[in-house]
Amino acid sequence: MTSPDHGLLSPVRTGTAADAATGDVALLQAMLDAEAALTRAQGPAWAGEAVTAAAMAAHFDVRDLALRARPGGNPVIPLVADLAAAVGPEAAPYVHRGATSQDIVDTAMMLVAARTLPLITADLTRTATALTTLAAVHRDTPMPGRTLTQHAVPTTFGLKAAGWRSLAMDATSRLSALTLPAQLGGAAGTLAAFAPPPRCGHTFRQGGTGGHSGTPAEGPAPRTPDPGLTTRTPDPGLTLLTTYAAELNLAAPSLPWHTLRTPIADLATTLAFTCAALGKLATDVLTLSRTEIAEVSEGTGGASSAMPHKANPVRATLIASAAQQAPALASVLLASLASAGDERPAGAWHAEWQPLRELLRLAGGAAAHAADLTEGLRVHPDRMRQNLDLTHGLIVSERIAAVLAPALGRAAAKELLTAASRRTTAEGIPLAEALTEALADALPEDELAEDELAELTDPTRYTGSAAALVDRALDRKPEHPHA
């Protein structure tokens, strides 16, 4: 018994817009759109209309196509046969004419990407908008800054939110800058099958829809370059390539890219970056929402099957899972750059399909969850303040060292502060109190008053340029999403 993949083990993408845009039906429709566009670009208008009308995914059995794809190694071969049968004998010769299976699959993957990326960037824009508000509202909200798992110096939650926003905008910028080209090269990337047949005393009808190319029986007569020509004669293959890409609203590539996998590599790295950028947001939320930290919490936490009291940070968890999966998928796609020397190698191209689709799904799912997470994130300034006081002032020891060094000398100041810090840790007394006693003999009585020490050890007064950095970050305006 077989059944479709409903995403039971993929909660990060299940039910999202990107999930629907990358499903088997969406991929089938993209292949049909590529076939229809090719017929419109080179065939008579009536044939283009006939193929376009028939090229509806609902008219085809996805599961049957998948099973029949096994002997030939890709789904285009059975799809072409079914599409040719659907349009009837008059239009059938114009189906898939001159193309190879990789032309259709590559183009379909670019179409799927082109239809999915705007969904991802829309959710990234939602995320950035929510983070803009959080950064502005909490511009001056102090919280512990942590390095290597320990309290370091104070920062502000606004600065942290501004950093998350910057990453979301970086992802949007990179996705929007992608170039998604159509693919058309014919059997070996030369466009030979798309040249007009040579003129002779007989008429040859081009046909053959069940194979990969439908190449005419004879090639075009070779041309002898004329050194006196100042302009190039328009090449029919290049003209067709441009027309085909325009029919699909994709970029026209400078070369067929059967083995020049830059478009795939660019997509892979950009989608992986998107997952990782959102993963930083997610892992920060996971850390800050720990019970013992509790500085933020998800608006609606997830339930536990065994512990009724729990409100798990599920959205952050799912985003983090996408960030964990993406690098391995991207590595498969990057490996295709170094495919074998054939004009169309075996295996490398086939290995791309699932990882690329999964990266689109993961990035789409992560972006959707990030938008919901940031729009509902709860910030707890009171808990941040409590955590700032956990070390009784030690979190601002850097500041104290800078103040004492001019009066005592750097070495003496460090020694005195180290001793006071150890006493604070051991006895649980405020650092200001420990310093007051330590400084009694080291400085004149009026050199550093006790109230000054209390102010110097107040962590809320040592956030540096955090507020100004937030303002600078918020000066960056959202960029136009991928169109």
N, C-alpha and C positions, 0 to 999 in steps of 0.2 A: 504494500500500500504506500502510495506517495502523496505528498501534500506540499503546497507552497510554503515558503519561508515567511512566517508571520512575525518574525522578530522576537520570539520568545526569549532568546538569550541576548538580545540587543536592545535593552531598554533605553540606551542613550539616543538612539535614532528612531525607535518605533513610534509611530503616530505623528511624527513631525512632517512639515512640508517637504523637507529634503528627502525623507523616506519615500514619499509618494513620487517625487520627481526622479528618483533613481531606481524604481522597481522594475521588474521584468516587463511589465506592460509599457512603462515609459521608455525603456530601452528599445523595445520592439517598435514603438511609434517613431522613435528617432531614426531607426534603420529604414523604416518605410518612408519617412520624410526625406531621407537622403536619396533613396531610390527615385522618389517622385521628382525631386529637384533635378536629378540627373537627366531624367526624361524630358522635363520642361526645358532644360538648358540646351539639349541637342536634338531633340526629336521635333516633329511637327506639333503644332499647338493642340490638335485634337488628341494626339497620343498623350501629351502631357496632362491634359484634362482627364483623360480616362484613367491614367495611372494614379493621379492625385486623388481622384474620387474613390478608387479602390484601396488606396493606401491608408486604411483605418485599422488600428490594432484590434478593435473589437471584432473584426471580420476573420481573425486568425486565432488558431489554437496555440497558445504560448507553450504549453507542456508538450504538445506534439512536435512543435518546431525544435524544442530543446532535445527531445529524444532523437529526432532525425538529424540533428546537427552532429551527433557523435561520429558517424563514419567519415565525414569530411573535416571535422575538427572545428567548425564554426557554424553559426546559425544562418549565415547569409545564403548558403547553398540551398537549403530547403525553402527558405523564405522567397528567394527568386522564383523557384518553381511554382510556389503557391500564388505569388503575385501575378506571374505570367498567366497562370490558369484563370485567375480572377478577372483580368482585363480582357480576356478573349483573344482569338487568333490574330485579329487585325493589329492590336496595340502591343501584343506580346513581344514582337521583335525589338521593340524600343525599351523594354525593361532591362535594366542593368547593362545596357550596351556599352562595351568597351571597358567596363570597370572590373576591378578585382575585389574579392571579398574584403580585403583589408581596407580598401577605399571606403566601403560602406560602414564597417565597424568603427574605424577611426573617426570618421565624420560623425557617426551616431554618438560616440563618446564625447566628442566636442559639443554636440548639440545638447546632450544631457548636462554637461558641465555648464553650458551657457544658460540653461534653464534653471539650474540649481544655484549657481553663484549669487544671483540677485536675492534669492531666499536667505542665503547665509548672510549677505551684507545687510539685508534689512534687519535681521536679528542682531547683528553686530552694532548697527546704528541704534537700535533700542537699548542695547547694553551700554553704549557710550553715553547716551542721553541720561540713563538712570545714574550712571557714575558721575556725570557732570553735576547732577543735583547733590549726590552724596559728598562729592569733593567740596562743593561750595558751602553746603550746610555745616560740614565738619572741618572746615578750613583750619580752625584753631583748636579743635578737640584733641587734647593731649592723650597719648597712649604710650606704652613701653615700646621702644625700638629694640628688636632682638637680633643678635648675631650669634651664629653657632649655637642656637637654642637658648641662649642666656640673655637676660636684660643687658642692654648696652647703654644707650642714651635715649632720652625721650624723643618721640616724633609726634606727628599728628595723624589722625585717621584720614583727614582730608588729603594728605600727601599720599597715603597708601592708595586711596580710591583714585586719585589722579594718575597714579602709576598704572593701575588696572585699566583705566580709560585710555591711556596712551597705547597700551598693548592692543586693545580692541580696535583702536583707530589704525594702528600699524597693520593689523590683519586686513582691515577694510581696504586700506591703500594698496596693499600687495595684491589682493584679490581683484580689485578694480583695474589694476594695471596689466592683468594677464591678457595675452593675445590668444584667441581660440580659432585656429584655422581649419578650414575644410581640408579634406584629403582626397586627392584624385591623381593617380599616376598610372593606372593600368597595371598590367602584369608585372612589369619590372621597373616602374617609375619613369618611363620614357614618354608616356602619353601617346604611344604609337598607334593604338587602336582608335584614337579619336581623330586621326588625320583623314581627310576625304579620300575615298578610293580613287585609284588612277583612272583616267578616261580611256576607254577602249571601245571596240565595236559591240561589246556585249554589256548587258545590264546584270549586275550581281545584286541580289537582295541580301542584305545583312540580317542575320538571324542568330539563333542559338541562345537560349536563355537559361539553360541549365548549368552551364559551366561558369568559369570565372571571368572570361574576357569577351567572347564574341568577336574576336579580331578578324578583320577582312582577310580573304584568302591571299591577296597580294598587298604589299606595302606601297607607300607613295614613291614615285620616282625620285631618285636623289637629285638635289639641286646643286648646281655649281655656283659657288659664291662669286658675285660680281664685285670686283674691287672698286668699281666706279660708283656703286650705290652709296648714297649718303644716308638713307633711312632703311630700317629693317622692314621686311615684309611681315605683316602680322601673322603670327603662328597660330594655326587653328586650335592646337592643344592648349596653348596659354590663354587664348581667348575663351575657350570653353571653361577652363579652370576658374577664370575670373567670374564668368557668368554663373557657374555652378555655386561658387561661394556666395555670390550676391543673392541667389535664390534662397539660401539658407540663413542669410544674415550673419555669416561667419567671415573671418578674415581670409583673403586669398593668399596662400603661402607662396613664397618665392620659389620653392622647390617642393616636389612631393617628399613627404617625410616618413616614408615607410621604415627607413632605418635611421633617420635623423630625428630622434625622439625628444627634441627640445620642448615641444608643447606638453608632452606628458611629464617630463622632468620638472618643468615650471609649475604645472598643476600640483604635482606631488609635493614639492617642497613648500609651496604656498599653503596648501591645505594642511600639511603637517605643522607649519608655523602657526596657523590659525588655532589648531587644536592645542599646541603647546602654550600659546599666548593666553588662551582661555584657561588652560591648565594651571598657570601661575595664579590667576584669580581664584580658581577652585581650591588649590592647595593652601593658599593663605586663609580662605574662609574655613577650610577644614581645621586648620591649626587654631584659629581665633575662636572657633565655636566649641572647642573642647570644654568639657564640664569645668575643669580647673582653671580655664582662662575665661570663657564665656563673654568675650567682648563683642561678638556678633552672633546672630543666629538667623537661620533661614526663616522666611515668613511663615511657611507651612512645612514643618519637618516631616520626615517619613516615619512610619510606624515600624515597630519591631514585632516579629512573629512570636517572641517569647517574653519580652520585657515591656509591659504596658506604659512604663514611665518615660520611655525614650522618644525623642523627636530627632531622628537622624538627619544630618545635612545631605539629603539624597541628591539634590541637584548638583551640588559641588562634587559629590562622589561620582556621579555619572560623567561630569565634565572631566574629572581627573582620570577616569577610565579611558576616555577618548584620547587624552594626551599620552597615556601609556601605550596605546595601541598604534598610534599614528606613525611613529618613527620606523617601525618594522615594515609597515606597508609602503612607506615612501622609499625604503631601501630597495624593495623589489622593483619599483618603477625606475629608480635611478640606475639599477643594474642593466636595464634595457638599453641604456645609452651605448653600452659596449657590446652590442649584439654582434653575432658572427658576420663575416664579410659578404654574405649573400645579399642580393637586392631585397629579399624578403626572408628573413631568417625564421627557422622553426623554433617554436617554444617561447622566445623572448616576447614577441607581440602577444601571444596567447596568455602569457603570465600576467599581463598588465590589467586585464579586464576586471577581475574581482577586486584587486587591491585599489584600483582607481575608484571604482564605485564605492567601496567601503570607506575610502578617505572622504569622498563627497558626503557620504551619510554621516560619518563621525563628526566632520566639521559642521555640517548642518545641524545635527543633534546637539552638539556642544554649544553652538551659538544660540539655539532656541532655549536651552536650559540656562545659559548665562543671562539671557534677557530676562527670563522669569526670576532667576536668582537675584539679580541686582535690583530689579523693580520691587521686590518684596523683602530685601535684606533689612534686618533689624540691627541697629547699632546701639550699644549699651555704654554710653560715656561714663556712667557711674562706676561700672565694673572696670573700665579702663583706668579710672582714677584710683580705685582700690589697688589695682595691680601695680600702678606706679609707686605706691607706697610699700610694696612688699619688701623692698630692700632697705627701708628706713633712710632713704636718701642716697644710698650708694650708686643709684643710677645716674647721678650727676657728679660722680667723682672726677670725671674729666674736667668739668668746669672748676671745681675746687682746686685741682692741681694747677690750672692756668692762673688762678687768682693768687695762690700762695707762692708760686715760683719766683715772681719778682722780689718778694719780700724775704724769702728764706733761701733762695737758690733752688734750682731744679732738683738736685739730688736730695737735699734736706727736706724739701716739700714732699717729694715722693715717699721718703722714709716715714715722715710724720703722718701722711695720709694713709699709708699702708697700715700703720699701727692702729690708727683710729678706725679704719675700715674693719680690721680684724676684731676689734672690740665690739663694734656695732653688730657684726655677724654673730659673735659669741654670746653677747648679752642681750641682743635684741633692742638696744637703745638707739635713738635717732643719731644719725651721723653728725648733726649739728652739735648735739650734746657731747659726743666723744671728741669732736674737734675743739670745742670750747675749753675742755680740760687739757687737751694736748697742747693747745696754743697758749695756755696761761703763762708759761715761762718762755715760750719761743718768741712772742711778739709783745710790744708795749701794750698796755691795757686798752688804749684807745685806737689801736691799729685796726682791729677787726671786731666790731661789737657783736654780741650774741644775736641780736635781731638781724644783723647783716648776714650772719651765718645761716640763720633760718631761711632767709630769702634765697641765699645762694644754693641751698640744698632743696629748694622747692622745685620739683621736676617740671611743673607746669610753666616755669619761667626759663626753661632751657630747651626750646624747640628750634633754635637757630633760624634759618631762612625758610623753614617749612611752609609758612603762610605765603611768602613771596613765590616759592616754587609752585605752589598750587595755582596762584594767579597766573603765572607764566604758562603752566600746563593748560589751563582753561582758555588761554588766548588761542590755542590751536582749534580751528574750526573743522567740523566734519567735512570729509571729502565726498565728491559725488560717488554714489555706489555704482557697482558694475551694471552696465546696461546691456 
